[in-house]
Amino acid sequence: MTGEPIPLDPAEKVDLWRQRFFEAQAAAEEFVLGEHGEAGLSAWIAANSRITATLLRAQRPAGMSTTDHFMTRLERQLLLYDSAVTSEPQPSGTVLRNADCGILRYRRRAARAGVALTFSSPCPYCQELNTAIAARYVEPHVTVSCEQAGDGCTWRAESAHEPGADAVGSPHRGRADD
């Protein structure tokens, strides 16, 4: 090659970052499963959720609840892969609907291109990891759950407190002092 490299356009950069992240994640999963089996994968999820929750605490914008911060992070993560995501405030919390998961589309494209995938579906891993992160990070009175729905999923962050009860903060806003 001669001369200066041609800079990547923004879409090419996004695709390259997705590919590199996917490669690193797949390599880590393959290594952990190959060396340590399912017990290793559980330990990997525990370590990953602990590290991520610690990072989220350091990155949370002032005045934003941990629940809103977690749900916003999850939404942005799904949007990185062009998922069809909507977020809806509810009386008991927030519902994040992922009608068409871009991560699933991305993995299917990779499989068609000959990439060997560690998991037949990323969904159980994604759900277990993100609910573990939420359990370590969001307000104690909030439960985060996920349900599969075709090629997508629905995430819920719901407060155990009844709307209008004497809870500290609302389920959607959470507590500013967390």
Rosetta blueprint (number, residue, H / E / L):
1 M L
2 T L
3 G L
4 E L
5 P L
6 I L
7 P L
8 L L
9 D L
10 P H
11 A H
12 E H
13 K H
14 V H
15 D H
16 L H
17 W H
18 R H
19 Q H
20 R H
21 F H
22 F H
23 E H
24 A H
25 Q H
26 A H
27 A H
28 A H
29 E H
30 E H
31 F H
32 V H
33 L H
34 G H
35 E H
36 H H
37 G H
38 E H
39 A H
40 G H
41 L H
42 S H
43 A H
44 W H
45 I H
46 A H
47 A H
48 N H
49 S H
50 R H
51 I H
52 T H
53 A H
54 T H
55 L H
56 L H
57 R H
58 A H
59 Q H
60 R L
61 P L
62 A L
63 G L
64 M L
65 S L
66 T H
67 T H
68 D H
69 H H
70 F H
71 M H
72 T H
73 R H
74 L H
75 E H
76 R H
77 Q H
78 L H
79 L H
80 L H
81 Y L
82 D L
83 S L
84 A E
85 V E
86 T E
87 S E
88 E E
89 P E
90 Q E
91 P L
92 S L
93 G E
94 T E
95 V E
96 L E
97 R E
98 N E
99 A E
100 D E
101 C L
102 G H
103 I H
104 L H
105 R H
106 Y H
107 R H
108 R H
109 R H
110 A H
111 A H
112 R H
113 A L
114 G L
115 V L
116 A L
117 L L
118 T L
119 F L
120 S L
121 S L
122 P L
123 C H
124 P H
125 Y H
126 C H
127 Q H
128 E H
129 L H
130 N H
131 T H
132 A H
133 I H
134 A H
135 A H
136 R H
137 Y H
138 V L
139 E L
140 P L
141 H L
142 V E
143 T E
144 V E
145 S E
146 C E
147 E E
148 Q E
149 A E
150 G L
151 D L
152 G E
153 C E
154 T E
155 W E
156 R E
157 A E
158 E E
159 S E
160 A L
161 H L
162 E L
163 P L
164 G L
165 A L
166 D L
167 A L
168 V L
169 G L
170 S L
171 P L
172 H L
173 R L
174 G L
175 R L
176 A L
177 D L
178 D L
